[in-house]
Amino acid sequence: MHSETFSVDSVEELEAKLNAAIESAATAAQGRSRQGVLVTRHSYSCFTISLSEEVPFGQIREDDRTDQHGKPSAEASEQA
């Protein structure tokens, strides 16, 4: 399974790391035509990019698990 988790310190770093991780996941998905890319935000600075069968091939879906203040939500904490 393709998965990458990372933290960032700036918007510029966020854009660069997100773009690179999404491109890497999309490339990995090419041979698995049933998985799309799932971008999970754990906080304003922590993200996981992974392949998921819950996301249609060729699509990117976001899963924001933060509350309105950028902290992990209670629901996300319970699922971890």
C-alpha positions as CSV (number, residue, x, y, z in Angstrom):
1,M,0.0,0.0,0.0
2,H,1.3,3.4,-0.9
3,S,1.2,5.9,2.0
4,E,3.2,8.9,3.0
5,T,2.8,11.1,6.2
6,F,4.6,14.4,6.6
7,S,4.5,17.7,8.5
8,V,5.2,21.1,7.2
9,D,6.2,24.5,8.6
10,S,5.1,26.9,5.8
11,V,2.5,27.3,3.0
12,E,5.3,27.0,0.4
13,E,6.5,23.7,2.0
14,L,2.9,22.5,2.2
15,E,2.3,23.1,-1.5
16,A,5.6,21.5,-2.6
17,K,5.2,18.4,-0.4
18,L,1.5,17.9,-1.2
19,N,2.1,18.1,-4.9
20,A,5.0,15.7,-4.8
21,A,3.2,13.2,-2.6
22,I,0.0,13.3,-4.7
23,E,2.0,12.9,-7.9
24,S,3.9,9.9,-6.4
25,A,0.6,8.3,-5.2
26,A,-1.1,8.9,-8.6
27,T,1.9,7.2,-10.4
28,A,1.7,4.3,-8.0
29,A,-2.1,4.0,-8.7
30,Q,-1.5,3.6,-12.4
31,G,-1.0,-0.2,-12.0
32,R,-3.9,-0.5,-9.7
33,S,-6.8,0.9,-11.6
34,R,-9.2,0.6,-8.7
35,Q,-7.6,3.0,-6.3
36,G,-7.7,6.8,-6.1
37,V,-5.7,9.2,-3.9
38,L,-6.8,10.1,-0.4
39,V,-5.4,13.3,1.2
40,T,-5.9,13.2,5.0
41,R,-5.3,16.4,7.0
42,H,-4.6,15.5,10.7
43,S,-3.8,19.1,11.7
44,Y,-2.9,22.3,9.8
45,S,0.7,21.0,9.5
46,C,0.4,17.2,9.3
47,F,-0.9,15.2,6.3
48,T,-1.1,11.7,5.0
49,I,-1.3,10.9,1.3
50,S,-2.4,7.3,0.5
51,L,-4.1,5.1,-2.1
52,S,-7.6,4.1,-1.3
53,E,-10.2,1.8,-2.8
54,E,-12.8,4.1,-1.4
55,V,-11.7,6.8,-3.8
56,P,-12.4,6.1,-7.5
57,F,-9.4,5.7,-9.7
58,G,-8.2,9.0,-11.2
59,Q,-9.7,11.0,-8.4
60,I,-8.3,12.8,-5.4
61,R,-10.4,13.1,-2.2
62,E,-9.7,15.1,0.9
63,D,-10.5,14.0,4.5
64,D,-10.1,16.8,6.9
65,R,-9.9,15.4,10.4
66,T,-9.2,18.7,12.2
67,D,-11.6,20.9,14.2
68,Q,-12.1,24.6,13.4
69,H,-8.9,25.4,15.3
70,G,-6.6,23.1,13.3
71,K,-6.4,20.4,16.1
72,P,-7.3,16.8,15.5
73,S,-11.0,16.4,16.0
74,A,-12.4,14.1,18.7
75,E,-13.8,11.8,16.0
76,A,-10.3,11.5,14.4
77,S,-8.7,10.9,17.8
78,E,-11.2,8.1,18.5
79,Q,-10.4,6.4,15.1
80,A,-6.6,6.5,15.6
